Amino acid sequence: MCDFSIDNSNVKTFSNLTNLKELNVHSIKFQNIYFSDLFCTSQKYNIKRLEFNKIKIFKRDLIFIANLEHIKELKFLICDIYQETYQNIKMLFITKFYIELRYYGGDENISEEFIQSLKDV
């Protein structure tokens, strides 16, 4: 998905895409809706890879992502996460209990609060 707006008329648009394996979200303007609202939170999804580029991510989105049982790779490129802008964050889900976090470029100052919020979800 790239370069358009989504609003609350799009709630649960992806609810039937339970076999979706990969999703790239680039420069989408979410208006009165969160990324997680595109899905049904009671459904199980087979998403293995998510990439976000130039979008806003909120705590409820991270909670939704954390509940994706099959996720293996998660990437944030120039995203606003909790109203902080990060250039490049990549998370690899090696096992259920081991997540590798990599950040690059100008993100040497990732706050301890942000890292703790990732651990909390």
Chimera marker file (.cmm) of the C-alpha trace (Angstrom):
<marker_set name="trace">
<marker id="1" x="0.000" y="0.000" z="0.000" r="1" g="1" b="0" radius="0.5"/>
<marker id="2" x="1.450" y="3.333" z="-0.920" r="1" g="1" b="0" radius="0.5"/>
<marker id="3" x="0.622" y="7.053" z="-0.947" r="1" g="1" b="0" radius="0.5"/>
<marker id="4" x="-3.053" y="7.400" z="-0.110" r="1" g="1" b="0" radius="0.5"/>
<marker id="5" x="-5.346" y="8.140" z="2.818" r="1" g="1" b="0" radius="0.5"/>
<marker id="6" x="-7.283" y="5.731" z="4.974" r="1" g="1" b="0" radius="0.5"/>
<marker id="7" x="-10.081" y="6.741" z="7.306" r="1" g="1" b="0" radius="0.5"/>
<marker id="8" x="-12.562" y="5.077" z="9.648" r="1" g="1" b="0" radius="0.5"/>
<marker id="9" x="-14.628" y="3.831" z="6.689" r="1" g="1" b="0" radius="0.5"/>
<marker id="10" x="-11.789" y="1.319" z="6.208" r="1" g="1" b="0" radius="0.5"/>
<marker id="11" x="-12.156" y="-0.367" z="9.600" r="1" g="1" b="0" radius="0.5"/>
<marker id="12" x="-11.543" y="-4.136" z="9.309" r="1" g="1" b="0" radius="0.5"/>
<marker id="13" x="-10.753" y="-3.867" z="5.591" r="1" g="1" b="0" radius="0.5"/>
<marker id="14" x="-8.118" y="-6.591" z="5.964" r="1" g="1" b="0" radius="0.5"/>
<marker id="15" x="-10.089" y="-8.787" z="8.368" r="1" g="1" b="0" radius="0.5"/>
<marker id="16" x="-10.466" y="-11.618" z="5.830" r="1" g="1" b="0" radius="0.5"/>
<marker id="17" x="-6.806" y="-11.623" z="4.761" r="1" g="1" b="0" radius="0.5"/>
<marker id="18" x="-5.785" y="-14.241" z="7.307" r="1" g="1" b="0" radius="0.5"/>
<marker id="19" x="-3.254" y="-15.828" z="4.929" r="1" g="1" b="0" radius="0.5"/>
<marker id="20" x="-1.496" y="-12.567" z="4.113" r="1" g="1" b="0" radius="0.5"/>
<marker id="21" x="2.259" y="-13.239" z="4.439" r="1" g="1" b="0" radius="0.5"/>
<marker id="22" x="3.811" y="-9.812" z="3.898" r="1" g="1" b="0" radius="0.5"/>
<marker id="23" x="2.628" y="-6.221" z="4.000" r="1" g="1" b="0" radius="0.5"/>
<marker id="24" x="4.490" y="-3.027" z="3.110" r="1" g="1" b="0" radius="0.5"/>
<marker id="25" x="2.812" y="0.183" z="4.223" r="1" g="1" b="0" radius="0.5"/>
<marker id="26" x="4.373" y="3.303" z="2.709" r="1" g="1" b="0" radius="0.5"/>
<marker id="27" x="3.318" y="6.947" z="3.163" r="1" g="1" b="0" radius="0.5"/>
<marker id="28" x="-0.264" y="6.174" z="4.172" r="1" g="1" b="0" radius="0.5"/>
<marker id="29" x="-2.160" y="8.918" z="5.962" r="1" g="1" b="0" radius="0.5"/>
<marker id="30" x="-4.270" y="7.326" z="8.686" r="1" g="1" b="0" radius="0.5"/>
<marker id="31" x="-7.114" y="9.723" z="9.490" r="1" g="1" b="0" radius="0.5"/>
<marker id="32" x="-9.136" y="8.893" z="12.612" r="1" g="1" b="0" radius="0.5"/>
<marker id="33" x="-8.013" y="5.274" z="12.358" r="1" g="1" b="0" radius="0.5"/>
<marker id="34" x="-5.047" y="3.216" z="13.517" r="1" g="1" b="0" radius="0.5"/>
<marker id="35" x="-3.155" y="0.657" z="11.446" r="1" g="1" b="0" radius="0.5"/>
<marker id="36" x="-4.452" y="-2.101" z="13.720" r="1" g="1" b="0" radius="0.5"/>
<marker id="37" x="-8.053" y="-1.055" z="12.984" r="1" g="1" b="0" radius="0.5"/>
<marker id="38" x="-7.650" y="-2.433" z="9.460" r="1" g="1" b="0" radius="0.5"/>
<marker id="39" x="-7.686" y="-5.932" z="10.967" r="1" g="1" b="0" radius="0.5"/>
<marker id="40" x="-9.987" y="-7.842" z="13.279" r="1" g="1" b="0" radius="0.5"/>
<marker id="41" x="-8.128" y="-8.280" z="16.557" r="1" g="1" b="0" radius="0.5"/>
<marker id="42" x="-9.931" y="-11.548" z="17.326" r="1" g="1" b="0" radius="0.5"/>
<marker id="43" x="-8.650" y="-13.146" z="14.084" r="1" g="1" b="0" radius="0.5"/>
<marker id="44" x="-5.355" y="-15.000" z="13.715" r="1" g="1" b="0" radius="0.5"/>
<marker id="45" x="-3.145" y="-13.836" z="10.832" r="1" g="1" b="0" radius="0.5"/>
<marker id="46" x="-0.204" y="-15.536" z="9.116" r="1" g="1" b="0" radius="0.5"/>
<marker id="47" x="1.752" y="-12.327" z="8.554" r="1" g="1" b="0" radius="0.5"/>
<marker id="48" x="5.492" y="-13.044" z="8.605" r="1" g="1" b="0" radius="0.5"/>
<marker id="49" x="6.889" y="-9.676" z="7.519" r="1" g="1" b="0" radius="0.5"/>
<marker id="50" x="5.729" y="-6.092" z="8.040" r="1" g="1" b="0" radius="0.5"/>
<marker id="51" x="7.441" y="-2.985" z="6.748" r="1" g="1" b="0" radius="0.5"/>
<marker id="52" x="6.280" y="0.513" z="7.614" r="1" g="1" b="0" radius="0.5"/>
<marker id="53" x="7.660" y="3.570" z="5.857" r="1" g="1" b="0" radius="0.5"/>
<marker id="54" x="6.744" y="7.149" z="6.747" r="1" g="1" b="0" radius="0.5"/>
<marker id="55" x="3.692" y="6.417" z="8.879" r="1" g="1" b="0" radius="0.5"/>
<marker id="56" x="2.624" y="6.958" z="12.495" r="1" g="1" b="0" radius="0.5"/>
<marker id="57" x="2.590" y="3.978" z="14.821" r="1" g="1" b="0" radius="0.5"/>
<marker id="58" x="0.790" y="4.004" z="18.150" r="1" g="1" b="0" radius="0.5"/>
<marker id="59" x="0.806" y="1.706" z="21.168" r="1" g="1" b="0" radius="0.5"/>
<marker id="60" x="-2.354" y="-0.132" z="20.076" r="1" g="1" b="0" radius="0.5"/>
<marker id="61" x="-0.647" y="-0.892" z="16.741" r="1" g="1" b="0" radius="0.5"/>
<marker id="62" x="2.376" y="-2.332" z="18.548" r="1" g="1" b="0" radius="0.5"/>
<marker id="63" x="0.074" y="-4.451" z="20.707" r="1" g="1" b="0" radius="0.5"/>
<marker id="64" x="-1.629" y="-5.812" z="17.581" r="1" g="1" b="0" radius="0.5"/>
<marker id="65" x="1.755" y="-6.548" z="15.979" r="1" g="1" b="0" radius="0.5"/>
<marker id="66" x="2.985" y="-8.234" z="19.171" r="1" g="1" b="0" radius="0.5"/>
<marker id="67" x="0.043" y="-10.632" z="18.966" r="1" g="1" b="0" radius="0.5"/>
<marker id="68" x="0.901" y="-11.768" z="15.434" r="1" g="1" b="0" radius="0.5"/>
<marker id="69" x="2.068" y="-15.319" z="16.113" r="1" g="1" b="0" radius="0.5"/>
<marker id="70" x="3.958" y="-15.811" z="12.832" r="1" g="1" b="0" radius="0.5"/>
<marker id="71" x="5.803" y="-12.483" z="12.558" r="1" g="1" b="0" radius="0.5"/>
<marker id="72" x="9.496" y="-12.922" z="11.730" r="1" g="1" b="0" radius="0.5"/>
<marker id="73" x="10.568" y="-9.463" z="10.591" r="1" g="1" b="0" radius="0.5"/>
<marker id="74" x="9.321" y="-6.005" z="11.443" r="1" g="1" b="0" radius="0.5"/>
<marker id="75" x="10.837" y="-2.874" z="9.946" r="1" g="1" b="0" radius="0.5"/>
<marker id="76" x="10.140" y="0.820" z="10.622" r="1" g="1" b="0" radius="0.5"/>
<marker id="77" x="11.654" y="3.332" z="8.180" r="1" g="1" b="0" radius="0.5"/>
<marker id="78" x="11.275" y="7.041" z="8.978" r="1" g="1" b="0" radius="0.5"/>
<marker id="79" x="8.267" y="6.342" z="11.201" r="1" g="1" b="0" radius="0.5"/>
<marker id="80" x="6.756" y="8.307" z="14.047" r="1" g="1" b="0" radius="0.5"/>
<marker id="81" x="6.439" y="5.884" z="16.936" r="1" g="1" b="0" radius="0.5"/>
<marker id="82" x="4.931" y="7.333" z="20.072" r="1" g="1" b="0" radius="0.5"/>
<marker id="83" x="5.433" y="10.766" z="18.489" r="1" g="1" b="0" radius="0.5"/>
<marker id="84" x="9.199" y="10.248" z="18.160" r="1" g="1" b="0" radius="0.5"/>
<marker id="85" x="10.684" y="9.960" z="14.662" r="1" g="1" b="0" radius="0.5"/>
<marker id="86" x="13.000" y="7.044" z="13.954" r="1" g="1" b="0" radius="0.5"/>
<marker id="87" x="14.961" y="6.602" z="10.749" r="1" g="1" b="0" radius="0.5"/>
<marker id="88" x="15.444" y="2.842" z="10.606" r="1" g="1" b="0" radius="0.5"/>
<marker id="89" x="14.474" y="0.178" z="13.133" r="1" g="1" b="0" radius="0.5"/>
<marker id="90" x="14.478" y="-3.498" z="12.264" r="1" g="1" b="0" radius="0.5"/>
<marker id="91" x="13.280" y="-6.266" z="14.552" r="1" g="1" b="0" radius="0.5"/>
<marker id="92" x="13.946" y="-9.922" z="13.867" r="1" g="1" b="0" radius="0.5"/>
<marker id="93" x="11.876" y="-12.430" z="15.809" r="1" g="1" b="0" radius="0.5"/>
<marker id="94" x="14.396" y="-15.241" z="16.154" r="1" g="1" b="0" radius="0.5"/>
<marker id="95" x="12.318" y="-17.274" z="18.607" r="1" g="1" b="0" radius="0.5"/>
<marker id="96" x="9.209" y="-16.579" z="20.621" r="1" g="1" b="0" radius="0.5"/>
<marker id="97" x="11.380" y="-15.308" z="23.460" r="1" g="1" b="0" radius="0.5"/>
<marker id="98" x="14.223" y="-13.668" z="21.551" r="1" g="1" b="0" radius="0.5"/>
<marker id="99" x="13.833" y="-10.509" z="19.501" r="1" g="1" b="0" radius="0.5"/>
<marker id="100" x="16.803" y="-8.861" z="17.837" r="1" g="1" b="0" radius="0.5"/>
<marker id="101" x="16.475" y="-5.077" z="17.653" r="1" g="1" b="0" radius="0.5"/>
<marker id="102" x="18.633" y="-3.133" z="15.188" r="1" g="1" b="0" radius="0.5"/>
<marker id="103" x="18.590" y="0.584" z="14.639" r="1" g="1" b="0" radius="0.5"/>
<marker id="104" x="20.607" y="2.690" z="12.255" r="1" g="1" b="0" radius="0.5"/>
<marker id="105" x="21.466" y="6.204" z="11.166" r="1" g="1" b="0" radius="0.5"/>
<marker id="106" x="20.354" y="8.984" z="13.444" r="1" g="1" b="0" radius="0.5"/>
<marker id="107" x="18.628" y="6.660" z="15.867" r="1" g="1" b="0" radius="0.5"/>
<marker id="108" x="21.484" y="6.314" z="18.344" r="1" g="1" b="0" radius="0.5"/>
<marker id="109" x="19.260" y="8.174" z="20.776" r="1" g="1" b="0" radius="0.5"/>
<marker id="110" x="16.421" y="5.642" z="20.943" r="1" g="1" b="0" radius="0.5"/>
<marker id="111" x="14.928" y="6.377" z="24.308" r="1" g="1" b="0" radius="0.5"/>
<marker id="112" x="14.902" y="3.876" z="27.128" r="1" g="1" b="0" radius="0.5"/>
<marker id="113" x="11.157" y="4.557" z="27.368" r="1" g="1" b="0" radius="0.5"/>
<marker id="114" x="10.655" y="3.396" z="23.769" r="1" g="1" b="0" radius="0.5"/>
<marker id="115" x="12.682" y="0.220" z="24.316" r="1" g="1" b="0" radius="0.5"/>
<marker id="116" x="10.736" y="-0.497" z="27.508" r="1" g="1" b="0" radius="0.5"/>
<marker id="117" x="7.425" y="0.004" z="25.685" r="1" g="1" b="0" radius="0.5"/>
<marker id="118" x="8.504" y="-2.630" z="23.137" r="1" g="1" b="0" radius="0.5"/>
<marker id="119" x="9.295" y="-5.012" z="25.974" r="1" g="1" b="0" radius="0.5"/>
<marker id="120" x="5.921" y="-4.313" z="27.581" r="1" g="1" b="0" radius="0.5"/>
<marker id="121" x="3.894" y="-5.308" z="24.539" r="1" g="1" b="0" radius="0.5"/>
<link id1="1" id2="2" r="1" g="1" b="0" radius="0.2"/>
<link id1="2" id2="3" r="1" g="1" b="0" radius="0.2"/>
<link id1="3" id2="4" r="1" g="1" b="0" radius="0.2"/>
<link id1="4" id2="5" r="1" g="1" b="0" radius="0.2"/>
<link id1="5" id2="6" r="1" g="1" b="0" radius="0.2"/>
<link id1="6" id2="7" r="1" g="1" b="0" radius="0.2"/>
<link id1="7" id2="8" r="1" g="1" b="0" radius="0.2"/>
<link id1="8" id2="9" r="1" g="1" b="0" radius="0.2"/>
<link id1="9" id2="10" r="1" g="1" b="0" radius="0.2"/>
<link id1="10" id2="11" r="1" g="1" b="0" radius="0.2"/>
<link id1="11" id2="12" r="1" g="1" b="0" radius="0.2"/>
<link id1="12" id2="13" r="1" g="1" b="0" radius="0.2"/>
<link id1="13" id2="14" r="1" g="1" b="0" radius="0.2"/>
<link id1="14" id2="15" r="1" g="1" b="0" radius="0.2"/>
<link id1="15" id2="16" r="1" g="1" b="0" radius="0.2"/>
<link id1="16" id2="17" r="1" g="1" b="0" radius="0.2"/>
<link id1="17" id2="18" r="1" g="1" b="0" radius="0.2"/>
<link id1="18" id2="19" r="1" g="1" b="0" radius="0.2"/>
<link id1="19" id2="20" r="1" g="1" b="0" radius="0.2"/>
<link id1="20" id2="21" r="1" g="1" b="0" radius="0.2"/>
<link id1="21" id2="22" r="1" g="1" b="0" radius="0.2"/>
<link id1="22" id2="23" r="1" g="1" b="0" radius="0.2"/>
<link id1="23" id2="24" r="1" g="1" b="0" radius="0.2"/>
<link id1="24" id2="25" r="1" g="1" b="0" radius="0.2"/>
<link id1="25" id2="26" r="1" g="1" b="0" radius="0.2"/>
<link id1="26" id2="27" r="1" g="1" b="0" radius="0.2"/>
<link id1="27" id2="28" r="1" g="1" b="0" radius="0.2"/>
<link id1="28" id2="29" r="1" g="1" b="0" radius="0.2"/>
<link id1="29" id2="30" r="1" g="1" b="0" radius="0.2"/>
<link id1="30" id2="31" r="1" g="1" b="0" radius="0.2"/>
<link id1="31" id2="32" r="1" g="1" b="0" radius="0.2"/>
<link id1="32" id2="33" r="1" g="1" b="0" radius="0.2"/>
<link id1="33" id2="34" r="1" g="1" b="0" radius="0.2"/>
<link id1="34" id2="35" r="1" g="1" b="0" radius="0.2"/>
<link id1="35" id2="36" r="1" g="1" b="0" radius="0.2"/>
<link id1="36" id2="37" r="1" g="1" b="0" radius="0.2"/>
<link id1="37" id2="38" r="1" g="1" b="0" radius="0.2"/>
<link id1="38" id2="39" r="1" g="1" b="0" radius="0.2"/>
<link id1="39" id2="40" r="1" g="1" b="0" radius="0.2"/>
<link id1="40" id2="41" r="1" g="1" b="0" radius="0.2"/>
<link id1="41" id2="42" r="1" g="1" b="0" radius="0.2"/>
<link id1="42" id2="43" r="1" g="1" b="0" radius="0.2"/>
<link id1="43" id2="44" r="1" g="1" b="0" radius="0.2"/>
<link id1="44" id2="45" r="1" g="1" b="0" radius="0.2"/>
<link id1="45" id2="46" r="1" g="1" b="0" radius="0.2"/>
<link id1="46" id2="47" r="1" g="1" b="0" radius="0.2"/>
<link id1="47" id2="48" r="1" g="1" b="0" radius="0.2"/>
<link id1="48" id2="49" r="1" g="1" b="0" radius="0.2"/>
<link id1="49" id2="50" r="1" g="1" b="0" radius="0.2"/>
<link id1="50" id2="51" r="1" g="1" b="0" radius="0.2"/>
<link id1="51" id2="52" r="1" g="1" b="0" radius="0.2"/>
<link id1="52" id2="53" r="1" g="1" b="0" radius="0.2"/>
<link id1="53" id2="54" r="1" g="1" b="0" radius="0.2"/>
<link id1="54" id2="55" r="1" g="1" b="0" radius="0.2"/>
<link id1="55" id2="56" r="1" g="1" b="0" radius="0.2"/>
<link id1="56" id2="57" r="1" g="1" b="0" radius="0.2"/>
<link id1="57" id2="58" r="1" g="1" b="0" radius="0.2"/>
<link id1="58" id2="59" r="1" g="1" b="0" radius="0.2"/>
<link id1="59" id2="60" r="1" g="1" b="0" radius="0.2"/>
<link id1="60" id2="61" r="1" g="1" b="0" radius="0.2"/>
<link id1="61" id2="62" r="1" g="1" b="0" radius="0.2"/>
<link id1="62" id2="63" r="1" g="1" b="0" radius="0.2"/>
<link id1="63" id2="64" r="1" g="1" b="0" radius="0.2"/>
<link id1="64" id2="65" r="1" g="1" b="0" radius="0.2"/>
<link id1="65" id2="66" r="1" g="1" b="0" radius="0.2"/>
<link id1="66" id2="67" r="1" g="1" b="0" radius="0.2"/>
<link id1="67" id2="68" r="1" g="1" b="0" radius="0.2"/>
<link id1="68" id2="69" r="1" g="1" b="0" radius="0.2"/>
<link id1="69" id2="70" r="1" g="1" b="0" radius="0.2"/>
<link id1="70" id2="71" r="1" g="1" b="0" radius="0.2"/>
<link id1="71" id2="72" r="1" g="1" b="0" radius="0.2"/>
<link id1="72" id2="73" r="1" g="1" b="0" radius="0.2"/>
<link id1="73" id2="74" r="1" g="1" b="0" radius="0.2"/>
<link id1="74" id2="75" r="1" g="1" b="0" radius="0.2"/>
<link id1="75" id2="76" r="1" g="1" b="0" radius="0.2"/>
<link id1="76" id2="77" r="1" g="1" b="0" radius="0.2"/>
<link id1="77" id2="78" r="1" g="1" b="0" radius="0.2"/>
<link id1="78" id2="79" r="1" g="1" b="0" radius="0.2"/>
<link id1="79" id2="80" r="1" g="1" b="0" radius="0.2"/>
<link id1="80" id2="81" r="1" g="1" b="0" radius="0.2"/>
<link id1="81" id2="82" r="1" g="1" b="0" radius="0.2"/>
<link id1="82" id2="83" r="1" g="1" b="0" radius="0.2"/>
<link id1="83" id2="84" r="1" g="1" b="0" radius="0.2"/>
<link id1="84" id2="85" r="1" g="1" b="0" radius="0.2"/>
<link id1="85" id2="86" r="1" g="1" b="0" radius="0.2"/>
<link id1="86" id2="87" r="1" g="1" b="0" radius="0.2"/>
<link id1="87" id2="88" r="1" g="1" b="0" radius="0.2"/>
<link id1="88" id2="89" r="1" g="1" b="0" radius="0.2"/>
<link id1="89" id2="90" r="1" g="1" b="0" radius="0.2"/>
<link id1="90" id2="91" r="1" g="1" b="0" radius="0.2"/>
<link id1="91" id2="92" r="1" g="1" b="0" radius="0.2"/>
<link id1="92" id2="93" r="1" g="1" b="0" radius="0.2"/>
<link id1="93" id2="94" r="1" g="1" b="0" radius="0.2"/>
<link id1="94" id2="95" r="1" g="1" b="0" radius="0.2"/>
<link id1="95" id2="96" r="1" g="1" b="0" radius="0.2"/>
<link id1="96" id2="97" r="1" g="1" b="0" radius="0.2"/>
<link id1="97" id2="98" r="1" g="1" b="0" radius="0.2"/>
<link id1="98" id2="99" r="1" g="1" b="0" radius="0.2"/>
<link id1="99" id2="100" r="1" g="1" b="0" radius="0.2"/>
<link id1="100" id2="101" r="1" g="1" b="0" radius="0.2"/>
<link id1="101" id2="102" r="1" g="1" b="0" radius="0.2"/>
<link id1="102" id2="103" r="1" g="1" b="0" radius="0.2"/>
<link id1="103" id2="104" r="1" g="1" b="0" radius="0.2"/>
<link id1="104" id2="105" r="1" g="1" b="0" radius="0.2"/>
<link id1="105" id2="106" r="1" g="1" b="0" radius="0.2"/>
<link id1="106" id2="107" r="1" g="1" b="0" radius="0.2"/>
<link id1="107" id2="108" r="1" g="1" b="0" radius="0.2"/>
<link id1="108" id2="109" r="1" g="1" b="0" radius="0.2"/>
<link id1="109" id2="110" r="1" g="1" b="0" radius="0.2"/>
<link id1="110" id2="111" r="1" g="1" b="0" radius="0.2"/>
<link id1="111" id2="112" r="1" g="1" b="0" radius="0.2"/>
<link id1="112" id2="113" r="1" g="1" b="0" radius="0.2"/>
<link id1="113" id2="114" r="1" g="1" b="0" radius="0.2"/>
<link id1="114" id2="115" r="1" g="1" b="0" radius="0.2"/>
<link id1="115" id2="116" r="1" g="1" b="0" radius="0.2"/>
<link id1="116" id2="117" r="1" g="1" b="0" radius="0.2"/>
<link id1="117" id2="118" r="1" g="1" b="0" radius="0.2"/>
<link id1="118" id2="119" r="1" g="1" b="0" radius="0.2"/>
<link id1="119" id2="120" r="1" g="1" b="0" radius="0.2"/>
<link id1="120" id2="121" r="1" g="1" b="0" radius="0.2"/>
</marker_set>
